[in-house]
Amino acid sequence: MKTELLHSYSSTSLSALSRSPSSPSFLGRLSPPTKGDLTGSGSGGKENGEKNGSYTTLEDYAVTPEPFVGEEEGCCSSWLKNTFTKKNITKKFPVLSWLPTYNVSKLVSDFIAGLTVGLTLIPQGLAMASVAGLPPQYGLYSGFIGCFVYILFGSTESITIGPTAIMAIITLSYAQNKPPEYAILLCFITGVMTLLMGLLQLGFIVNFISTPVTSAFTSAAAITICFTQVKALLGLKFPAEGFLDVTKGVIKNIGDVQVNDLMVSLVCTIVLLVLRKLQSICKCAAQCSSAFDKFLWVVATSRSVIVIVVCTGIFAWVGDEGIVAFVGNVEGGLPPLQLPPFSFSGNGTTPVTEISPEWETFTFMDLLKQDSSAIIVLPLLALMEHVTIARLYAGSGRVDASQEMISIGISNILGSFLSNMPITGSFSRTVVNKASGVATPMGGLITGVLVMVALQFLTPWFYFIPKAALAAVICCAVIFTIDLEILYPMWKSKKMDLLPWFATFAVSLLVGLQFGVLVGFIISVIFLLYWAARPGIRVKRGQTSSGIEFILLDLDRSLTFPSMDYTRYIMMKSGTVWAKGSIPLVIDCQHIQFADYTAAQGVRDLFKIFNDKKHELILYQVKPSVVRIFTSVLELNKIPYKCCSNDQQLEAALESYMRAKEDKNDVKIVFSIADDDNSSISDESEEQNNKEGQDENLPPPPPPSGQGQGHVNGAAVFDLSRE
């Protein structure tokens, strides 16, 4: 049995890319039969098959479904038995997998890494609070609880949870001109939604965000964050936070630039960039051969805290508050343990003059009404940022996104009881943690304790931290996340991916980051739905060993409701254009792994249309699970159908169809001879003869060739060769 490719319907213009290596490379090239092309996967036909006319049903495919788990023992007992296994408990509490093998060597590695990350987190926490528009201490409040939670629930040793630039800028977009309690409430909502998604095993949601969308959003967020720090870098003061507003404000107030702030920011930026380059030369502490190299690596890794400490020491020694703008008073002590503020007034730690009057009294329901998108955007961003980092540092292991969602959710829920802003995994601190040689998540214990010590004892020294130095730390941390290098590979590989990139980037930068990520997510889902609704269909001309021709339609994926209308359209047109209304049409279902009720209805309609036209339609190599779905609808509607599981069944079905067709042609020849011999018979006698022929159960002559070819059951049929 051989096939010849006639046409390929594909969802992409580059149809050659969508073909399998074994498929023909060019239109019309002969495709030798392969083992997967026309080899049946069924049981080889039924032994005692029942026949409905010339149509055979496949009862041998009717496999009895397996009983539900717990059907015999009881659902509750079986569920408990399967849930509380050692494997599942270890999966939910990863600490149980590495704690029994914990030793002194790992403790030393974790202590060094935790101390290094803690020194990095303290200045970054102060900076992220500034990005979020919150008092400085809120950045430190958000720096320790996530470290402790991830020890118990984290599955990747390198990740550190805490305040990040992206979560801070999104928090600012929602909490701008509102009291700090609003950010705490956002943290609670983020935790609840993320934890629920993790418990429901919805970690796969992050897979719906494509790489172009992630790249565009990250780039736009980095640019937005840098622009929000321009005021501090230049020593300007004007009410603006967004990209466009800051640009207009800088142009308008360019004459008010403070030289001292500008010099501090330039010096800090240069030092940070030089030390960053030094760190890239010394990859990690383990690769440093000499003590001097290790010292250089420690200095380069701790560049943020070194810059902040040196600047703070210099200006504290000078003691002149008029030289540059300082951070000011930072409230000391650990945050109070209390319930999240579900109702509050806008006269807390934020001055009343900075709060819009309509926000002076605020409730949880107001947040749901006014900023309902935060319920989706914040958990989505927290998951996207965290899982991206986890996959990067998981090595060859698989990242359980649902388990990571649980750790993020618990961290944010507990953090809302300790006055946290929304938190997630930090890319920059994870890089430092990995380079410091961390062995287990226990390094987070050292990091968290160090942040708590800083809150309890070091806050008086934070007063003299220059805002320009903090702004330089922020900009140098996020500017390298701007990803423009991805554009050229996308242009060379698939230009269509540039659309979600530019759409996400433009909306995030010009309208708002919270809207940009939603636009990117929607575009990604639309792309997926489009490809799902446009399966690749190859049309081949086949021939059996006995010389019977047929048209073979090869679908490349499962058949579901988005693709059924398009698939039915192609099949009907193939029956008209390629099969000419007479050549048998065979649908190769070997790639259909799944089908739904809508697909079964479409198959039912196809069989009904082809049966009415006396046109042979055969399903070939259908999976047992798919057959059950199709036959349940076909038999319920009492529509005859034909399925074949292998080459032998297919050839037998085609030969049976051709014999029946030849018998009908013989009957037509007999009628033609009788008409010639009785040409003198009157119209009344001819009509009587026709009635007698019908009484003898002889089939009526088929319509002339081409008649009805333009319509199928009243529906218009278009010639695909004209499209």
N, C-alpha and C positions, 0 to 999 in steps of 0.2 A: 504494500500500500504506500503510495507516494503522494506528496502534496506540493502545490505550487502557489507561492504568495501572490495574491491579486491586489490587495490593498491593506493598509494599516491605518486604523483610526486611533489617534493618540491625543492625549491632553496637552502635549507640547509640540511646538513646531519642529523641534529637533527629534523627529520620531526615531531616528536611528539610535539615539542615546537610550531610549526606553526599551529597546529590544534586548532580549537575552542573548548571550553569546552563541547559543545554538540556533538562533533564528536567522532567516535570510538577511543579508546585509543590503541587498538592493531589490527593488521592485521587480518581480517576475523571475527572479533566480530560483532554480529548482532547489527545494529543501529536502535533503535525504531524510527518510524517516529515522527518528531517534527513539530511544527506549522510552523517553518521556512524552513523545508527541502523540502516539496512537496506542499506547499500551494501557490496558484497563487496570484500574485499581480496585475493582469490585471483587465479588466472590465468584464471578464467572457465570452468572445467570442462575435462574431458579430451576430447581429440579422438576417440580410439579407446577409449572407456571400456568396461570389461567389467562385466557385470551379473550379480549373484548374486540371482536372483529379481527382486524389485522394488527391491533395495538396490544402490546404486552406490558403488563404491570410487573414491577420488580419487588415481590414480597421478600426476596432474600436479603434486601437492603434494610428491612424493618428490624433494626437491632433494638433489643429491649434496653431502655435507659437504665443506668446504674441508680440504685436507691440513694436518697439523700443521706448525708452524714448524720448518724444518730437515729436513723429510721428504725433500726432494730433495738438498739439499746436505750433509746430515749434521747431526744434532742439536747436537753439540758446537760445530762451527764456526759454525753459525747463532746459537747461544746467545751465543757470544763476540762475534760480529759485532753482535748487537742490544744486548748489555749494555754493551760498551765504546764506545758512541757518545758524541759530544760532548754531546748533550742529557742522556744518563743520567749521565755523569760530572759534569757541572755540577749536576745535580739532587742527587747524593750529596755533592758538595763545593761548596756555594753560594758559597764564597769566590772561586771561579774566575769567577763571573759579575760580581762588583763590584770585585775587586782591579785588573783592567786599567784601570778608569776612576777609580781612586783618585787624589785630588789634594790640594793643600795646604789648600784650603778645607774639604774633608771632614775632614782631619786636625785642624784647629783645632776644628771642631764636636765631633769625637769626643773630643778631649783635654778640653774643658770638661765634656762630659757624663760621661766616665769619671771625672774627678776628683770631680765632684759625687756620683756614685753611690758611689764609693769612700768618701767621707766619711760617706755614709749607711750603708754596709755595715758599717763597723767597729763602731759601737755596736750595730747590729742583730745582728751576728754574736755579740757577747758576750751579748746578750739571748736569742737563739735557743738558745744553748748552755745558758743557765739554764732555758729552757722544756723542753728535752730532758733535763734532769737531768744534764748533763755539765759538766766543768770549762770555764771560759770560753774557753780557747785553742782548744777544738775548734770553736767557732763561727767563729773566724778561719781555722782550717785548712780549713774547708769553703767559704771565701769566694773563692778565687782560681782553682782548677783549672777550675771550670765556665766562668768567664769566658774562659779561653784556648781551651777546647774549642769553645765556641760560635762563636768567630771562624771556625773551619774548617767546622763542620757546621751552624751555625744559619742558618735561612732568614728570620728576622725581625730587623731591625736593632735594635729597641728592647728586646728581652728580655735580662734578665740572670739567670744561673743561680747559685744559692747557697742558703744555709740559709733556710728559710721557717718561719713559725709553725705551719702545718698539719703539715708534715713533722716539725717538732720535737715537737709534741704527740703525734703518732702514734708517733714514736720513743720518747718517754717511756712510752707505754702498753705497749711491748714491752720496753724496756730498763730499766725502773724497778727499783732495787735490784740492778742488775747492773753489771759493770765497763764502762768505756768501749769496750773491745774488742768488746763485743756490738753497739754502735751502728755500729762500723766494719764488722762482718760484715753487718749489715742493709743498709748502703750497698752492699756488694759484691753481695748478692742482688738488691737493687733494680736495680742496673746491669745485671747479667746478664739478668734477666727482661725488662727494658725493651728492651735491645739485641736480644734474640732476637725479641721481638714486632715491633720496627721492621724487622729484616731480613726477617721473614716477611710484611711489609706488613699488619700487624694494627692499624694506626692507627684503623680504623673502629670498634674496640671502644669508644672514648670516646663514640661516638654512641649507645650503648646506655644511657648515663647521662643521664637527662632533666634538664631545667632545674630542676624542683621538687626533685629529689634533690640536685643540686649546691647549690642555694640553702639547703636545710635543713641539709646537712652543713656548709657553710661557716659558717652562723649558729651551729650547735651548737659547732663548733670554736672560733669566736671567743669564745663565752661560757665554754667550758671553759678556754681560755687565760687569759682575764681572771681567772677564779676561781683558777687556779693561781698567779697573781701577787698575790693578796690578802694572802698571808702576808708577802711582801716590802713591799707597800704599807703594811701596818699594823705591821710589825716583829714579827710573831708567829712562833713556832717550835713546830711540831707536825708529826708524821709523817702527811701526807695530800696527795694529788695530784688525785684525782678530784673531780668537781663536788659530789657528795653528801658525800664525806668532808671536803672543804674547808669546806662550809657548816656541817656539824656542828662542825668544829674551831673555826671563827670564833665560833660561838655559845658554845661551851664556854670559849674563852679570850679572850672579849671584854674582860675586865678587865685583860689583860696588854698591851694596845695601847701601842706606844711612840710618844709624842707627837712626838718628833723625826723619826722615819721617816714618820709620817703627814703632818707639815708639809712635808717634802721632796717627798713624792709628790704632795701637793695643788698645791704651787707649780709643780712640773715639769709636771703635767697641764694646769694653766691656761695656762702659757706655750706648751706644745705645741699646744693647741687654738686659741689666738689666732694663732699663726704658721701653723697649717694654714688658718685662715680667710683669712689674708693671702695665702697661696699660691693659694687658689681665686679671689681677686680678680685677681692677676697670673697669668694662665694659663701663660705660658711666657716665656722670656727674649726671644724674638724679638718678642713683642708689647709689651715694655716700651719706651716712647719715650725716657725720660730715664735718665741715669745713676743717679739716686736710685731710680727704679722698679726698675732692674735690681739695685741693691743690696738693696732690700727683697725681691725675688724670691729672690736668693741666700740671704739670711738665712732666709726662710721655708722654702726647699727644704732647707737644711742644719740644720733645727731640732733634729733628734735629736742630731747631733754637737755643736751649740752647747750644748744643755742638759747633755750629759754632760761636755763640757770645762769649762763653768763650775762645775758641781757638784764635779767632781774637783779643780779648782784651789782652790776655797774650802776643801774639807775637807783637802786636802794642805797648805794654808797653816796651817789650824788645827792639824792634826796630832794631834788627840785621837781615838783609835780607839773610845772609848766613846760618842761622840755618836750615831752611826748605824751600821748594819750595812754593811760594805764588801764588795766582791767578793773582795778578798784577793789572794794571790799568783797571778799569771798566768804560766805557763811561757813563757819567751821563745824566740825562734829558730824557724826553719822546721821543719815536721814531717819526721821521717826517712822516706826512701823505702824501704818494705819491703812484703813480701807481707801480704795481709789475714790476721788472726789466726784460722786455722781451728781452733785448739785453744789454750786459754789458761786461766789460773787467775785467781781473783777477788781478787788482792791487788796490782793494779797501781796506777794513780794514784788510784783510789777507795779510801778507807779500808776496811779489812776489816770494821769495825763496821757499815758501811752495806750490806754484801752479805749476802744470805741464805746460810746454810751450804750449801744444795743447789747453789748456783751457783759454789762456789769452784773447781771444775774444770768446764770447759765445752768442748764440741766443736761442729763444724758440724752433725753429725747430731742433736745435742740440740736445736738451733734448729729443724731440720726437724720434729722430733717434737713439741716443746713449743709452738712458735709457727708452725705451718705456714701459718696465715692470712696471715702477713706476706709470704709469697711472692706473694700475690694483692693484698693491700690496699696495700702500699707502692708497687708499680709502677702500680697503678690510680690512686692518689691523685696520684702524681708526674705521670702523663700527664694526668689531669683538670685539675689546677691549671695545668700548663704550656700545654696546648692551648687552654684557656679564655682565657688571657692572649694567646696568639699570635693567636687569632681576633679578639680585641678590637682589636689593634693592627696587623692585617694589611691594614686598609683594604679595598679592593675585591678584593684578591688572595685566592687560595685557599691555605689552610694545609695543607701536607703533614704530616699527623699522624704518619705512619710515619717521615719524616725527622726530625721533632722527637723521636720516641722514640729514634732512633739517637743524637742529640746528648745526650739525658738519660742514656741507657745508658752511653755512653762516659765522660761526666762522672762518673758514680757509680762505674764500674769503676776509672778512674784515681784518683778520689778515695779509694777504699778503700786504695790504696797509699800515701796521704798522710794517713791518720787522719781521714777525713771522716765526718760523719754523712750520712744520706740527704739529697740536695739536688734541687731542681727550679727552675723559673722563679718569680721573685718578683714579685708584683703591685705592691707598694709601690715597689720599686726600678725596676721597668719604667716606672711612671708618672713617676718622677723622671727617668729616662733619656730618655723621650720629650719631657718638658717642657724638658729641657736642650738639646734640638736635636740629638740624636745623628743621625749620617748613615749609619753602617755599624756592623756588629758589632765593628769595631776598637776602639770605645770600651771594650770589655771588657778590652783589654790594659792600659789605664791603670788601670782599677779593680783588676785582679788584682795589678799591680805595687804599687799603693798599700797593699793589704792585706798583701802580703809585707813591705813596708817597716815597717808597723806591728808585725808579728810580730817582726821582727828588732831594732827599735830602741825601740819605744814601750811595750812590755809593763810595764816598771817603773812607769809612770805609771798603769796600769790598777788598781793596788792600791787606790787611794782612791775608786774609782767607787762611789757609794752604790747598794746593791741597790734601794732605793726609786726612785731615778731610772731605773734600767734597767727596773724593773717599769712605771713610768709610760710609758716609751717603747714597751714592748710593748703595753700596753693601748690607747694612743692609735693604734697602728698597726693593730690588729685590730678594734677596736670598731665601726668604720664598715663592716666587711664583714658585719655582722649584717643580713640582708635580710628584713625583715618587710613591706616595701612590696609584695612579690610576692603576698601572700595575697589582697588585695582583687581584683586583676585575675583571679587564678585562680578566685575565688568567682564573679565575674561571667561569666567565659568558660566554664570547665569545672570544676565542683565536684569531679569525680572525681580531678583532679590534686592536690587537697588531701590525699588519702589517702597517697601516697608522701611528701609533704612532712612531714606530722605524724609518720608512722611513722619516717622517717629522723631527724627532729629528736629525737623522744623516745628512740629507742634510742641515738643518739649521745650524748645528754646524760646519760641515766640508766644505761646499761649500759656503753658504751664507744664511742669514735669508730671503732675498727676494725670493730666489729660494725655500727655505724650505716651505714657506707658499703656493707657487704655486703648489709644489708637493703634499702637503697635500690636497689642494683644488681639484686638479685633481683626486687624489685617492678617495676622498669622492664622487665625481661625478661618477667615474667609478663604485664604489660599488653600488650607487643608480641605475645606469643604468643596472647593472647586475641583481639586485633583480627585477627591472621592467621587464626585459626580461625573467625572469624565474618564472612565476606565479606558485603557488601551485595548483595542479590538483588532486582531489581524484576520483578514479574510484570505483563505487559501482554497485553491481548487484541488480536490483530492480524487484519487482513483483507486478502486479496490483491485485485488489480484485478478478478478474476473472481468475487469474493464468497466465497471459501473462508476460513473462520475458523480461527485457530490461536492457541495460547497461547505467548507469547514470554517466556523467562526471560533477563534481562540481568544477568550477573555483572560486578562492578565491579573485579575484580582477578585476579591469577594464581591457578591452582588447584594447591595443594600438599597434602602429607599432613596438616597440622594442620586444614585447612578441608574436606577431602574428605568426612568423615562428615556434617558439618552440611549441606554442599551437596547431597549425595545425599538426605538427609532432606527438604530443601525441595523438591527436584525430584520426588521420589516423591509428596509430599503435593500438590504443584501438579498433578501428573497426575491425582490423585484429586479434589481439591476444585475446581480451576478448569477443568481439561480434562474432567472428568466421565468419565474413562476412555475417551473416544472422540475428542475434539478433538485434532488433532495438537499435539505439544509441540515447540517449537523453542528450542534453547539458543543464545543469541547469545554467541559466544566472542571478540568483537573486542577485549575488554579483557584476555583471558587471554594474557599475554606469556610465561608460563613454566608448565610443568607437570612433574610427576615421575612415577615409576613407580606410586606409590600412587594418584595422581589417574587415571592410565590404567587401573588396576584398577577404580577406582570407576566410570569411564565404561563399562568392559566390563560390569560388573554391571548398570548401568542399561539398557544395550542388551539384555542378556539378559532382564531382567525385563519390559521393554516389549515385546520380541518375543514372549515367552511370553503376554502379555496381548493380543497383536494390537493394540497401541497404538503409533501412529506417533511416533518420536523422531528428531529431525534436529539435527545439529550445523551451526552457521551461522557463517560468517566466522571460521574457525579459522586461526591463523597457521601457516605451513608448518612451523616448528620444532615447534609443538605437535602438528600432525597426525602428524608422524613418530613422536612418542611414543605417541599414542593408537592409531594403526593398527598399530604393531608388536605391541601387546598384543592388539588385536581380531583381527587376522589370525592370530596365533599360536594363539588359542583358536577360530578359525573361526566367529566370531560376525558375522553380517551387520550392517552399519551403513550410515548414510546421512549424507553431508556435502554442504553447499552453500556455494559461495564468493560468490554474489551473488544479487540479487533474482530474476533469470531462472531460475537453477537451483532456487531455493527454490519459486517458483511452479510450475515443472514437476514438482518432487517432490510438492508438495501435490496438484496435479491428478491425478498418477498414483495417489496414494494414494486420492483420492476416487473415481476411476473403478473401482479395484479393489474399494473398499467398496460402490459401487453394484452392481457385478456380483454380489457376494455377496448383496446384498439381493434382486436379481432371482431368484437361485436359491432363496432362502427363500420368496419369493412362490409360485414353482412348486410347492415342497413343500407349501405351505399349501393350494393348490387341489386338489392330488392327494389330500390327506388328507380334504377335504370330500367328494369324489366317491367315495371308497372307505371311507366310515365303517363299512361293514358287514364289512370285512375283519377276520379274526381277528388276535389278537396275534401268532400265529406268522407270518402273512403279512406283517404290518407290520414285524416284525423282519427278515424276509427282504428286504423292499424297502429297508430301511435299509442292509443289507449290500450290496445291489446298488448303491445310491447311493454307497457308499464305494468299491466296486470301480471306479466311473467317475471316481474322484479328485475327487469333489465335496466341498467343505469342509463340516464339520458345522456346524449352526446355532450361533450365538454364545450365550452364557449370557444369561438375562434381564437387563434393565437394572437396575443396582444390585447384581447378584449378584457377589460377590467384590470389591466396591468397598471393603470394610473390611479386606481383606488383600491383600498382594502377596507371592506365593510363600511363603505361610505367615507372613509378618511382619505385625504389626499396623500398620494405617494409621489415624491420628487426624485428625479434621477440624480443620484449622487455624482455622476460624472460631470454634471453641469455646474456643481458647486466649486 
